[in-house]
Amino acid sequence: MRISAENIKKITKITTDLAGDGASVTLFGSRVDDSKRGGDVDLLVELFDVVDNPAWLAARISARVSRLMAERQVDVR
């Protein structure tokens, strides 16, 4: 996996801060393949509660993680 353990903790914290303790986040895409280079950060956020505006939540998570990762492109689904 091409994300540091420290950033994994920070991404998890960002997600739970914004989406609640019931949220889980999973990294997928090229970042899970150690043989690849570059690429954006793809995150799957799973929620067990209804969210009034899921697009806004995804945008907020994406923006905060992007700042954490030196402005790298972050996709949240």
N, C-alpha and C positions, 0 to 999 in steps of 0.2 A: 504494500500500500504506500502510495507516494504522498502521504500527509503525516506530519509528525504527531506523536502521541499528545504533545501539548496542544496542538491545534485541534485534535479530535476532542479533547476535553472542552476547549473553548467553543467549538461548534455545537457541542451538546448543550453547553450552558446557554449559549445564545438562543438555541431552539427552545429549550424549556423556559427560559425567561420570557420569550415572546408568545409561545404556544401553550405553555402550561406543563405541569409535571407529568401529565399523561402522554405527552408527545414523545415519539421516538424518531431518530434520524439515522438514515443509512446512506453511506457513500456508495455510488455505483459509477459505471462508465470507465473511462481510460485511467482514472486515478487509482483504481484498484489493481491495475496491471503494472508491476514493477519494470517490465521490459519496454514500456512506452515512455515517451517524453512529452512534456508540455500538456496542453489540454485544459479545458475548463474543469470546474468542480461541479459534479452532479450529485444533488442530495434528494433523497426521498424522505419526506416528512409524513409520518403517519399520526393521525389524531383520532382519538376515540370520542371526542365531543364535537358537536356541531359548531362550526365557525361562521360568523355572520358574513365576513368578507375574506374568503380564502386567498384571493389574488393579492390583496393588500398585505396579508400575513406573509405570503410567499415573497413578496417584494421586500418587506422589512428584513426578513431572515437573509435573503440574498444580499442586500446592501451591507448588512453588518458582517456577514462572512466574507464578502468581497473586500471590505476594509481590512479585516484580519489577515487576509491572504494577499496583501499588497496589490489590491485592485484587480485581482484575477477574476475572470468571468465566473459567476456562480449561477447555476440553474437549480431551482427548487421546484419539485413536483409533489 
